């Protein structure tokens, strides 16, 4: 683990320099170390900041940082986490071997639906949504994501739980590179959405519903969609059923960390030639 942590620290430090995030000269621990601890938490400790903080302090006892101070600094870096994800996305665009991508969404619960009326973190009427795959309602958010055929995330959008996939798609799919083809499930069947995306050079090809006639490419589409499903399984497997947080800002920061940490892992899997190409 320690060798991987050093590699992640170097990667995070390079990313922060690339997006021009500067350190406070008064701080004993730099921003790269703060984000590295955050990475450790979501990668090895199921999102438990305290365990990651204690592990890091055992590695570097000469650079102490109070736990509450660490949490404040990490939450203040939420914009840097967004920029880091975007920077890595550009890398994956350059190294992608295909212009065919898959899109889907997965639910993230803030709390159990039975406790939604007394949720202390955040309460909003639009946070009640329906999980079609599990055939039950949930309370929280949706993460919408576009991935490459190599399971690398390109775009990510977080919405309230009740926002339909086709509606949310209008907010992030236009940002895709021109001449991209996107494979979606039945939730993305929409002539209006498909027509709208053609203005940006994006071709949406959703799996047809049973009452729409024969879909000759259904088997191929399903195979391509397995990529995004695998990504979701990896990310959600790391945080379990519920992400633990004491505030909505902290919740969303941790969620973004889980996603960006996965992007970092994908970057480290690239060949040296691909990394050089991205530079």
C-alpha positions as CSV (number, residue, x, y, z in Angstrom):
1,X,0.0,0.0,0.0
2,X,2.8,2.4,0.9
3,X,4.4,2.3,-2.5
4,X,1.0,3.0,-4.2
5,X,0.4,5.9,-1.8
6,X,3.7,7.5,-2.8
7,X,2.7,7.1,-6.5
8,X,-0.7,8.7,-5.8
9,X,0.9,11.6,-3.9
10,X,3.1,12.3,-6.9
11,X,0.2,12.1,-9.3
12,X,-2.0,14.4,-7.1
13,X,0.9,16.9,-6.7
14,X,1.3,17.0,-10.5
15,X,-2.5,17.5,-11.0
16,X,-2.6,20.3,-8.4
17,X,0.3,22.1,-10.2
18,X,-1.4,21.6,-13.5
19,X,-4.7,23.2,-12.3
20,X,-2.7,25.9,-10.4
21,X,-3.8,25.1,-6.9
22,X,-1.2,26.6,-4.6
23,X,-0.4,25.7,-1.0
24,X,-0.6,28.0,2.0
25,X,3.0,28.7,3.0
26,X,1.9,28.6,6.7
27,X,0.6,25.0,6.4
28,X,2.9,22.2,7.6
29,X,1.1,19.7,5.3
30,X,0.5,20.5,1.6
31,X,-2.7,20.1,-0.3
32,X,-1.3,17.1,-2.1
33,X,-0.9,15.3,1.2
34,X,-4.4,16.3,2.3
35,X,-5.9,14.8,-0.9
36,X,-3.7,11.8,-0.7
37,X,-5.2,11.1,2.8
38,X,-8.6,11.5,1.2
39,X,-7.7,9.1,-1.5
40,X,-6.5,6.6,1.1
41,X,-9.8,6.9,2.9
42,X,-12.0,6.1,-0.1
43,X,-9.6,3.5,-1.6
44,X,-8.6,1.5,1.4
45,X,-10.8,2.4,4.3
46,X,-14.3,2.5,2.7
47,X,-14.5,6.3,3.1
48,X,-13.4,6.3,6.8
49,X,-11.5,9.6,7.0
50,X,-10.4,9.0,10.6
51,X,-8.7,5.6,9.9
52,X,-6.9,7.1,6.9
53,X,-5.8,10.1,8.9
54,X,-4.4,7.9,11.7
55,X,-2.6,5.7,9.2
56,X,-1.0,8.7,7.5
57,X,0.0,10.1,10.9
58,X,1.7,6.8,11.7
59,X,3.7,7.1,8.5
60,X,4.7,10.8,9.0
61,X,4.6,11.6,12.8
62,X,6.8,14.6,12.3
63,X,4.0,16.4,10.3
64,X,1.0,16.3,12.6
65,X,-2.4,17.7,11.6
66,X,-5.4,17.8,13.8
67,X,-8.2,15.6,12.5
68,X,-10.9,18.3,12.4
69,X,-8.4,20.6,10.7
70,X,-7.8,17.9,8.1
71,X,-11.5,17.6,7.4
72,X,-12.0,21.3,6.9
73,X,-9.0,21.5,4.5
74,X,-10.2,18.5,2.5
75,X,-13.7,19.9,2.2
76,X,-12.3,23.2,1.0
77,X,-10.6,21.4,-1.8
78,X,-13.8,20.2,-3.4
79,X,-13.2,22.4,-6.5
80,X,-9.8,20.9,-6.9
81,X,-11.3,17.5,-6.9
82,X,-13.7,18.5,-9.7
83,X,-10.8,19.9,-11.7
84,X,-8.7,16.8,-11.1
85,X,-11.5,14.7,-12.5
86,X,-11.8,16.9,-15.6
87,X,-8.1,16.8,-16.2
88,X,-8.0,13.0,-16.1
89,X,-11.0,12.9,-18.4
90,X,-9.1,14.8,-21.0
91,X,-6.3,12.3,-20.7
92,X,-8.8,9.4,-21.3
93,X,-10.2,11.2,-24.3
94,X,-6.7,11.3,-25.8
95,X,-5.9,7.7,-25.1
96,X,-9.3,6.2,-25.9
97,X,-9.1,3.6,-28.6
98,X,-12.7,4.1,-29.7
99,X,-15.2,7.0,-30.0
100,X,-18.0,4.7,-28.8
101,X,-18.9,5.3,-25.1
102,X,-21.6,4.1,-22.7
103,X,-23.7,6.1,-20.3
104,X,-25.8,5.3,-17.3
105,X,-26.6,6.4,-13.8
106,X,-26.5,4.8,-10.3
107,X,-28.2,5.8,-7.1
108,X,-26.4,7.0,-4.0
109,X,-28.4,7.0,-0.8
110,X,-28.1,9.7,1.8
111,X,-30.1,7.7,4.2
112,X,-32.8,4.9,4.2
113,X,-36.1,6.0,2.6
114,X,-37.8,5.3,5.9
115,X,-35.7,7.9,7.7
116,X,-35.9,10.6,5.0
117,X,-38.3,12.8,6.9
118,X,-35.8,13.1,9.8
119,X,-32.6,13.3,7.7
120,X,-30.2,15.8,9.4
121,X,-27.8,16.1,6.5
122,X,-30.1,17.5,3.9
123,X,-33.8,17.4,3.1
124,X,-35.3,18.1,-0.3
125,X,-38.4,16.9,-2.0
126,X,-36.5,16.0,-5.2
127,X,-34.2,13.6,-3.3
128,X,-36.8,10.8,-3.4
129,X,-36.3,8.6,-6.5
130,X,-36.9,5.2,-7.9
131,X,-34.2,2.5,-8.4
132,X,-35.6,0.5,-11.4
133,X,-32.9,-2.3,-11.1
134,X,-33.8,-3.0,-7.5
135,X,-37.5,-2.0,-7.9
136,X,-37.6,0.2,-4.8
137,X,-37.5,3.9,-3.8
138,X,-34.4,5.5,-2.4
139,X,-33.5,8.9,-0.9
140,X,-30.5,10.7,-2.2
141,X,-28.8,11.5,-5.4
142,X,-28.0,10.0,-8.8
143,X,-24.5,9.8,-10.4
144,X,-24.7,10.0,-14.2
145,X,-21.5,8.9,-15.9
146,X,-20.0,8.4,-19.4
147,X,-17.2,5.8,-19.7
148,X,-14.9,4.6,-22.4
149,X,-14.8,1.0,-23.7
150,X,-11.8,0.6,-21.3
151,X,-14.0,1.6,-18.3
152,X,-12.4,5.1,-17.9
153,X,-14.8,7.9,-16.8
154,X,-15.1,10.9,-19.1
155,X,-18.1,12.8,-17.7
156,X,-19.8,12.8,-14.4
157,X,-22.9,14.7,-13.3
158,X,-24.6,14.5,-9.9
159,X,-28.4,15.1,-9.8
160,X,-31.3,14.7,-7.3
161,X,-32.7,11.2,-7.2
162,X,-36.0,12.0,-9.0
163,X,-34.4,13.6,-12.1
164,X,-34.9,11.4,-15.2
165,X,-31.8,10.1,-16.9
166,X,-32.9,11.6,-20.3
167,X,-33.4,15.0,-18.6
168,X,-30.1,15.0,-16.8
169,X,-28.3,13.9,-20.0
170,X,-29.0,17.3,-21.6
171,X,-26.7,18.8,-19.0
172,X,-23.5,16.8,-19.6
173,X,-23.7,14.9,-22.9
174,X,-23.4,18.1,-25.0
175,X,-19.9,18.5,-23.5
176,X,-18.7,15.4,-25.2
177,X,-16.3,15.5,-28.1
178,X,-17.8,15.8,-31.6
179,X,-18.4,12.6,-33.5
180,X,-19.0,10.6,-30.3
181,X,-21.4,7.7,-30.2
182,X,-23.1,7.1,-26.8
183,X,-24.8,3.8,-25.9
184,X,-27.6,4.1,-23.2
185,X,-30.2,1.8,-21.8
186,X,-34.0,2.2,-22.2
187,X,-34.0,5.2,-19.9
188,X,-32.3,7.3,-22.6
189,X,-34.9,6.5,-25.3
190,X,-36.0,10.0,-26.4
191,X,-36.3,11.5,-29.9
192,X,-36.0,15.0,-28.4
193,X,-32.8,14.2,-26.6
194,X,-31.3,12.4,-29.7
195,X,-32.2,15.4,-31.9
196,X,-30.8,17.8,-29.4
197,X,-27.5,16.0,-29.1
198,X,-27.0,15.9,-32.9
199,X,-26.5,19.7,-32.7
200,X,-23.3,19.0,-30.8
201,X,-22.1,16.2,-33.0
202,X,-23.1,13.5,-30.4
203,X,-24.9,10.4,-31.6
204,X,-27.1,8.8,-28.9
205,X,-28.0,5.2,-29.5
206,X,-30.2,3.8,-26.8
207,X,-31.4,0.2,-26.4
208,X,-35.0,0.2,-27.7
209,X,-38.0,-0.8,-25.7
210,X,-39.9,-4.0,-26.5
211,X,-42.8,-2.1,-28.1
212,X,-40.5,-0.3,-30.5
213,X,-39.8,-3.2,-32.8
214,X,-36.7,-5.3,-33.2
215,X,-33.4,-3.8,-32.2
216,X,-30.8,-5.6,-34.4
217,X,-27.9,-4.2,-32.4
218,X,-29.3,-4.9,-29.0
219,X,-26.7,-7.6,-28.2
220,X,-23.8,-5.3,-29.1
221,X,-25.2,-2.4,-27.1
222,X,-25.7,-4.6,-24.0
223,X,-22.1,-5.8,-24.2
224,X,-20.9,-2.2,-24.5
225,X,-23.1,-1.1,-21.6
226,X,-21.4,-3.8,-19.4
227,X,-18.5,-1.4,-19.2
228,X,-20.3,1.3,-17.3
229,X,-22.1,-1.2,-15.1
230,X,-18.7,-2.6,-14.1
231,X,-17.4,0.9,-13.2
232,X,-20.5,1.5,-11.0
233,X,-19.9,-1.9,-9.3
234,X,-16.4,-1.0,-8.4
235,X,-17.2,2.5,-7.1
236,X,-20.2,1.5,-5.1
237,X,-18.4,-1.5,-3.8
238,X,-15.9,0.8,-2.1
239,X,-18.4,2.8,-0.1
240,X,-21.1,0.2,0.5
241,X,-24.8,1.1,1.0
242,X,-24.5,4.6,2.5
243,X,-21.8,7.2,2.5
244,X,-21.3,8.5,6.0
245,X,-21.0,12.3,6.5
246,X,-22.2,15.0,8.9
247,X,-23.0,17.6,6.3
248,X,-24.2,17.7,2.7
249,X,-21.0,19.4,1.6
250,X,-19.0,16.7,3.2
251,X,-21.2,14.1,1.7
252,X,-20.8,15.4,-1.9
253,X,-17.0,15.9,-1.4
254,X,-16.6,12.3,-0.3
255,X,-18.8,11.1,-3.2
256,X,-16.6,13.1,-5.7
257,X,-13.5,11.6,-4.0
258,X,-14.7,8.1,-4.6
259,X,-15.2,8.9,-8.3
260,X,-12.0,10.8,-8.8
261,X,-10.0,8.1,-6.9
262,X,-11.3,5.6,-9.4
263,X,-10.2,7.9,-12.2
264,X,-6.7,8.0,-10.7
265,X,-6.6,4.3,-10.6
266,X,-7.5,4.2,-14.3
267,X,-4.7,6.6,-15.1
268,X,-2.1,4.5,-13.3
269,X,-3.1,1.5,-15.4
270,X,-2.2,3.4,-18.6
271,X,1.0,2.4,-20.4
272,X,3.9,4.7,-20.3
273,X,3.4,5.5,-24.0
274,X,-0.2,6.5,-23.3
275,X,0.8,8.7,-20.3
276,X,3.4,10.4,-22.5
277,X,0.7,10.9,-25.2
278,X,-1.6,12.5,-22.7
279,X,1.1,15.0,-21.7
